[in-house]
Amino acid sequence: MSNEQHFYEPANGHGLPHDPFNAIVGPRPIGWIASRSGAGVLNLAPYSFFNGFNYTPPIIGFSSVGRKDSVTNVEETGEFVWNLATRPLAEAMNRSCAAAPPEIDEFALAGLTPEPGRIVNVPRVAESPVAFECRCTQIIKLQSASGAEVNTWLVLGEVVGVHIAKSLLKDGIYDTAAAQPILRGGGPADYFEITADTLFRMRRPSYPQV
């Protein structure tokens, strides 16, 4: 592999056919977020900027580029549910990302079943093997290094309830590959699937190392 570098300053453009940022920071977990408006309308939308940020308490977050319905709903109710997007649910997940008006229920649009939450008043996707019920902790409008506001909102939530299909617990250990999670890659349409044959293990080293 050549060490020759392509360098660019994002503020001046990348000079490539497609912005490489998303492909480099990836693949990324999908934030398949269910929410309910203050008026009771359900919403389900996938976000490609999503991850976990803390163990105790468990905190996850998704970032909405543009103020989409999910942000407004979470702001109104203080609750949301994250659902695991899997290979069998990929097409349904993709249908739920349509730019539908606020009054449209994406559960119905995607042909999915809303299963009532145990703790929050937001349903999970019944077909998904894993879901996190969350209460919002912070909604942060992002800003640039210069302090200028960015039209993007980071929504953080504490996980207050966890649903896991028992079939994914092998001797009490969650089997990541068995869930067939899909991840967002680069380009306008690239996704990846985690499979057992890509697994490798490394133990954290002690210090000083022997």
JONOR-V528064 format. One record per run of one state. SS is the DSSP state (H for helix, E for strand, L for the rest). FROM is the first residue (numbers start at 1). TO is the last residue. Records with the same first field share a line. If there is no record, write none. Layout:
SS=FROM-TO + FROM-TO
//
This chain:
L=1-9 + 13-20 + 25-27 + 30-30 + 37-41 + 48-49 + 55-58 + 66-68 + 78-78 + 84-85 + 96-105 + 110-113 + 116-123 + 126-129 + 144-148 + 165-165 + 171-172 + 175-176 + 180-180 + 185-190 + 194-195 + 199-210
H=10-12 + 21-24 + 69-77 + 87-95 + 106-109 + 166-168 + 177-179 + 196-198
E=28-29 + 31-36 + 42-47 + 50-54 + 59-65 + 79-83 + 86-86 + 114-115 + 124-125 + 130-143 + 149-164 + 169-170 + 173-174 + 181-184 + 191-193
//
